[in-house]
Amino acid sequence: MLVALVATASGCGEGPKSGGSPSTYGGDGPIGVVCTTGMVAEVVERVGGDRVSVSSLMGAGVDPHLYKPSPGDITALSGADAIFYSGLHLEGKMGDVLERLGRSKPAVPVAEGIPPDRLIDLVGGQVDPHAWFDVALWSGVIEVVRDALTDFDPASAADYARNAEAYRAELAGLDAEVRSRIAEIPEGRRLLVTAHDAFGYFGRAYGVEVRGIQGISTESEAGVREINDLVDLLVARRIPAVFVESSVSDRNVRALVEGCEARGHRVRIGGQLYSDAMGEAGTPEGTYPGMVRHNVDTIAEALR
C-alpha cells in the first residue's frame, strides 16, 4: 500500500520547476525542501538561507527509529524540490520511501557524508546514527548540505558558502562550550546513564562514559539483566543521577532508580535530555545549539 502511494504521489508531484532537469533547480522562488528531523532541517535552513523553504516531518518528542510516514508525509515528500534526511538507518521505517523518491529528485542522507572512520561501528555491520551529539563531527554535515544545494542551485553557490562558513564558526564555539561544561564534572562521576544508547558520540568526543538501558534503536527491549547490571554500576560508582529522554519512555529509567533504592543508594532523575528530537519550535531547545546547551547543562548540574 505504501509503495503504491509513493508511486502515485510521485506522479502527481511537481518535481523540479520548469527549466530545470531532475538534478538542477530552475525555479524563481525558494527551493521547497522537506527534511525528516529537526537537526537536519536546521542545517538546511542555516545554509540555504532565503533560497530555501524548509519543513520538517518529525517534531518535538518524535522517535525517528519508529516513525512511519503518513499519507500526508508522502504527499509532502513527493511535492518537494529536494529532500534531506539524516541517514545511517536512523529513519529505519522510511528507507524504502526515501530511496524511491530519490530517483526523481535530490534526496540527501547528510550523515552518510561523514568519513566512515569517524563513525561508531555496531554489532552486525551497522553504525550508530546519532552523530549530532559530537558537535564538531556534526558540523561536517554542513559541507554536505552546502555542496548538495550548490549542485542543485549553482547560481546561489556564493550564498551557500557564506552561510555554511558562518554556521560552522557558531558550532565551533558551541563545541568549546560543551568541553568547558563537562570539565566541571569530577572525573569519577562522568557516567551518563540514559534510556537508550544514543549518546555514544557525545561520550567519545567529551570524555564521558555512556550507558544506555536499551540499544541504539528504541525498537530493542531492555532485559532484567541489563537493568540489574546498571544498578550494580550506579551503586558501585555512587553516581547521583540518571536521565530520561524526551522521545523515549521513562519506564526503564524509573526501574533503575527503584533498583538502586532497594540497594540503599539514592539515585535521582537528573532531568530530561533531548536525544532523537529537538525541543518545541520557538523555544531555545527547539534549535540545535539550544538542544545541545540544555543537554550539557542538565548533565553537568546533575552529576557534579
N, C-alpha and C positions, 0 to 999 in steps of 0.2 A: 504493500500500500504506500509506504513512504517513498520507495523508489519511483513508483508511478506518479506520485505527487511532485517529486522533484523534476521529473521529465516534463510534466505538464506545465509546471510553473516556469521552468527554464524556457519553454517555448513561448511563454507569454511575456517574459522579461524583456526590457528594452535592450539590455546589453550595452556595449559602448555606443556613445552618441554618434549621430550622423557625421561622417567624415573621418571616422577612425576605423581601426582594424581591431580584431579581438584582443590585441595586446597594447593598443595605443588609444589614449583618450582624445576625442575630437570635439568635445562639447564646449560651450561657453561658460556654463555655470560651474558651481563647485562639484567636485567628484563625489558621488554618493558612495560612501564606504560603510559596510556593515562589519562589525567585529564581534567576536564571541565574548570575551571577558573585558572587564573594565581596565585591567592593566594594559592590555593590548590597545584598547580604544584610546587611552591617554597618550601612548606613544604616537599613534597615527594623528591624533589631534594636534599634538605639540609640533610634530614635524611638518604636517600638512598645512597648518595654519588656516588662512582664509580660503585656500584652494580645496579644502575637503569639508564635507558634511558627514559627520560620523554618528552612527548609532551602535549601541551595544546590546546583544541579546540577553546576557546574563547580568542581572543587577546584584544588589547587596544581598548577602545571605544565600546565594545560589551555589550549589555544588556542581562544578563542571564535569566531575567524574561521572555523575549520574544523570546529567542533563540530557533530555530528549527534545529535539526540535519540534515545535508545534507547527501546524499548517501556516500560521501567521509568520513564523520564523522562516519557513521555506519560501514564502512569498517575498519577504524582505531580502533574503539572501539572493533570490533569483533576480530581483529588480535592482540590485546593487551594481554599480560600475566595477567595484573591486571588493574583495573580502580579505580580511586579515584575521588570523587566529593564532593561538599560542603554539599548537602542535605538540610533538613528542607524546602523543596519545593522551594529552590532558582532556581533550574533548572526545573521549573514547566512543561515545554513542553517536557522535556526529561525523565520524571519519568518512563513511561512505558518501554522505551528502556533500561534504566539503570537497572530496575528490571528484565527484561527478560535476559539480558546479565549476570546479577549476579547469575543466576542459574548454569552457567558453568565455572565461574572464579571469583576470588575475585573482588567485587565491593563495595568500602568502602565509605559511606557517613560520612566524617570526623567530621562535626559539630554536628552530632547526637550522638557523644560521649561526648559532653559537658553535665554536670549534668543538668537535667531538671529544677531544681530550680534556675539555673543561666541564663536561657533563658527568654526572654521577651515575655510574652503571648499577643496575639492579640485577637480581637473580632472574634468569630466563631471557636475557638478551634485551630487556627494556632499559630505559633510562628514566631517571627522576625528572618529571616535567616542571618542578616548582622553582625554576631558575631565577625568578624575580626576587627571591629572598637574599640573593647576593647582589647588592646594588651595582657594584662595578661590573659584574658579569651581565646583568640585565641591561646595562647601558649599551652593551654591544648590539642589542636588537635595534637600537636607534639607527644604526647604519643599514641594517637590513630593510627597515621601513623607508629610509631615505632613498636607497637605491631602487626599491620597488616603485615608489612614487615617481622617481626621476625617469625610470624606464617607461612608465605609463603616461607620463605628462612631462616630456623633456623641456618644454618651454618654461617650466617653473623650477628648473633644476637649481638655480641660484637661491631661490627662496627656501627650498627644501634643505639645502646645505647650510644656510644660515640658521634656520630654525633647529636643525639637528645639533649643530655646534653649541647653541645656547642651552639646549636641554641636557646635553652631555656634561656641560660645565655645572649645571644645577645638581645633577646626580653625583658628580664627583664630590661636591660639598656635602651632600647627604650621606655618602659613604663614610666620609670623615666623621660626621656627627655620630653615626652608629658605632664606630670604633671607640669614640670617646665615651659614650654611654656604657658600653659593655665593659670598659676598663674600670668602671665604678663598682662592679660586682666582684666580691672576693673570688679568687680562682677556684676554691673548693666548692663554691655554690653555683658555678656556671654549668648547671644542668637544667635543660629545658625539657619538660615533660608535657606533651600536648595530646589532643585527641587522636590525631593521625600523623603519619610520618611525613609532614610537609616541609619541615624546616632544615633539611639536610644541607642545603646550600648556605643557609644562614649560619649553621654551626661551623661548617668548613671555613667560611670566609672570616668569621669573627671570633673563633676560638671558643665555641660553646658546645658542650656535649649535648646531643639531642636524642630524645627517645619519644617515639610515638606509640600509642596503645594499638591503633590499627596500622595497617600497612600504608604504602604510598597512595593507593586508591582507596576511597571510602567504601568501595564495594566489598572489601575484605572485612572479616569479622574478627574481633579480638576474643581470645580464649581465656579461660580461667588461669592457665599457666602464665600467659603473658602479663596479666594483671598482677598476679602474685609475685612474679619476678620484679616488676616495677615497684611494688610495695616494699620488697626487700631492699631494693636500691635506695629508695627515698628514706627509709628508716636508717639504713647504714650511713648514708651521707648527711643525714639531718637536714634535708632540703626543706625549706619552709613553704614552698608554693608549687602548684601545678596550674595548668592553664586550659581553658576551654576555647573553642573556636567558633567564629560567627556562622560558619556554613556547615558545621558538623554537630551531631547530637552530643550533649554533655553527659550522657548516661555512664559511659565508661570512666570518665574523669571522676565523677562522683563516687564510683565504686572504688577508685584508688584512695580517695580521701577517707572513705569508711574503712578500708583495709588498714590504712596507717593508724587511724584512731584505735582500731582493735589491737594494734601492736604498741599502743602507748605513745605514738608520735603524732603530733598535731600538724597536719598539712592543710593549708587553706587554698582555695581557688584564687589565684593571684590576679585574675582578670580575664577578659575575653580578647583573643588575638584574631586578627584578620588573616586568613590563610589563602583560600582559593577564590575569595571575592573581596573587593574593597568595601568601604562603608557606603552609607546612603549618599546619593548625589546631593551636592550643596553643603556637605559637611567637610571638615578637614580630612577625615578618614576616607572620604569619597574620592580623594586623589591619591596617586601612588606615593608621593613624598609624605603626605599626611598619614597614610596607612602605615608606612614604614616607621615613622616617628611614633605613632601610637603604640605599635608593637614593641619597639625597643624601650620606650619609656615605661610601659607596663611591665616588661620583663625585668628591667633594672630596678624599679621600685619594689617589686615583689621579692626579688632574690638577694638584694644586697643587705 
